[in-house]
Every structure is written in C-alpha cells, then in structure tokens.
C-alpha cells in the first residue's frame, strides 16, 4: 500500500518472449529445465511472486508458447512486428498495461535463476523507496530483470529499432539493488549455455 495515498501500489511483470533465438538455432524458450519449458518456468515464477499482472509478449513461435502456457493466469500479447527489433516488444508490453499499474518488471525467460525472492525484493524495494528504475546488481554487474516506474512508460513507448529498455538508462540511471546470487548473471543464449544449465 501507498500509505500516504491509501491506495495499493501495483507492479506488473512483462516477459519478453518474442525473439527468434538465432544463436540457439531452435526456440530456446521451449527448452526443458526441471520438467518444464523455460518460458513456463519464468511465467510461473512471476505469478508465484504475486505480481499484480503477468504479461507475455510473443512474436516468433507464438502458438507454441501459447500452448506451453496453458493453465497459467497470464495475458498473452502478440507483437507482429517482433522482427523489427526489441523496442517493438517492449512497447507492446507497456501498451498492454492498465492504468492502475504503477510499475513494471521486464523479465527475460532465458534467465532461469530469476527467483520468487528476487522479484519480491524488487517490488518491496520499489514500494519503500520509489526509484524511477530499479536494477539488481551482482557485485558491480547490473543485470535483469529491471523494474520501471510508470513515469518512464512514455520514454519506453518511444523506443525505436533494436534498442531495448536499457537505452533510457543514460537519461534515467538505475538505482542498484544488490543481489548475492551470482547465478542471476547466467542466461541461455547458445547450445553450450543450455548444456551447462542441464548438466
């Protein structure tokens, strides 16, 4: 709750799941880990963290992702322009959020070690300190997922080309939130990464 206004502070999660996974050579978000696809793991983690709304923005392989997420309370948003760059997926995610959402956490489904604890820490830190942008840091390395306050939604809707949301960091430097788990730095981009994950 926002104690000063007496209204709840709502934080959504947007999972960017539109890319073509060219370095993997196959749809990486459908790869299995611990008995479920990476995209389902990411969505389930966001739901278990208690985010007020969970949006999955699809592009390449949308139907396969949709079927993989059956039974989960997520909003599927298709980005037909996904091949024009990550900015189009970020925009689609921001535009899907209702007016009552105060902030959004952008998640990447190829980061398997994003935990419920991490997402809840981002939300709780945001609710208590109200940063414009909040990013986890492992040591001196900034990583994802990153939380964005509604005040920068306009800047995010103005992104172009392959510029992701981090392109506004120069104008709005992220507030760091230190995180102790070095595994957060790991993502699945290549077949070698996947073998490391499952070995």
N, C-alpha and C positions, 0 to 999 in steps of 0.2 A: 504493500500500500504506500502511496504517496501521502505521508502523514500530514503534510501541510495542506493538501487539497482534499484529502479524504477519499480519493479515488484510487482504484488499483492501477499499478504500473504493469502494462502488458508487454511481454517480449516474445516475438515470433522467431522461428527458425526457418531459414530458406536453404535448402540443399541444392547445390548446383550440380545437375546431373545431365547436362546437355551435350557434352563434348564427344568427339569421335574416338578418343583414346588411340591416337595414331601410333604412339610409342609402344603401346602394349600389343597392338596387332589384333586385338579382339575386344569385345565390350567388357572393359575391366570392372565396371560396377556390378556385373552379374557374376563375377568370380566368387567362388565359395570360400568362406572362412568361418570356422567353428559352426558349421552346419547351416549357414545362411549366406545369401548374397551380400556383398559389401554394401550395396545401396539399401537393402532391408535393415542391415545392422545399423547404418547411420540413422535411418528414419526411426527405428525403434529406440535408439539411444536418445534422440531428440524428444520423442514422446515421453519416455521414462523420466527425463529431466524436468518435465512439467511445463515445457514451453507452451504459450497460450495458443499458438497455431503453428503447424509444421507444413511448409510448402515444399514440394519437389518440382523443380523446373526441368523439364525433359526437352530433348532435341533429337539427337541420333538415337535410334533404338527405343523410341518412346513406348511402343506397345509392349516390348519385353520388360521394360522397367515397370510399367503399369501392372502387368500381371504378377511381377515379383513382389509388389507392394500390396497385393490383395489382402484385405482384412485389417489394414492399418489405417488409423484416422488421420490421413494426410490429404492435403489439397494438391492435386496434380495440375500443373500449369505447363502447357506445351509452348515452346519457343520455336516457331517455324524458321526463324532467322538465325538459328544457332551457329551456322557455318560462317556468319559474318563477324564472329568474334565474341569473346566472353562478355563484353559490355551488354550485348543484347540479352543475355541470360540474366545478368544482374538486374537490368531494367525490368524484365518480365517478372522477376521475383519481387522487386519493390512495388511495382504497379499492382500486384496481386494482394497487397496487404490492406486490410480495412483501416478506417480512420482511427480506431481506438488503439492501434498498436503504437507503442511509444518507442520501441527499438527493435532491431532485428539482428540475429546472429546468422552470418553466412557460413555454411558448412560445406566441406568437400568430402564426398563419400569415399574418396581414396585414402583418407586418414583414419585407419581402423582403431587407433588408440585414443581418439576423442571419447571421453568418458562422461557419464552422467554427472560425476563430481565436478568435472571441468565446466560443463555447461551451467550447472547450478552456481558455481563460483562466479562465472561471468555475470549471470543475472543478479546475484546478490551484491556483487561489487557495483554494478550499474545502479541498482536501486538505492544504494547508500551514498554513492559519490557522484552520480550523474555525469560521467565523462561523455564527450562527444563521440569518441571512438575508443574502444577498449580492446586491446590485443594481448593474448598470452605471450609471455617471453620465457623461454627455457635458457637460463643464463642470459647472454646478451643477444640471443637469436629470437627475433619476432617470428611468430608462426600463426597458423589458423587454428580454430575458427575465430573470426573477428566480429565484435558487436558494434553496431552503428546506431546512434540516436536518430530519431525522426528528423532532427534539424538538418541532417545532411542527406535526407532522401532526395531532395531536389537536385543536389550535385550528382548523386548516383544515377538519377534518371537522365542526366545529361552526358553520360559516358558514351564514347564512340569507339568503334573498331574493336581491337583485341585488348583494350585497356580494361583490366579488372578493377574492382573497387579500390584496390591499393593505390590506384593512380591519384586519388584525392588525399593521400597521406601527407603530401608536401604542404597542402593547404590546411589540413586538419591532422596534426601529428597524433598518433595513437597514444593513449595512456597505457603504460605497461602493467600487466598483471603477472607477477612471477608465478611460474608453474614448475614443480620439481621433477615431473616425469619426462625424461629425455625421449621416451618413445613417441611423444607427441610430434616430434620432428620428422617421423617416418611417414612417407606416403608411398602408394603403389603406382608407379608410373611405367615400369618395364617388367618383362617376364622375370628378370633377375630379382626385382623387388618382391614380386609375388612368391617366388620360391623361398626367399628369405622369410617372408611372413608365415608361410605354412610349414616351414622346416623346424 
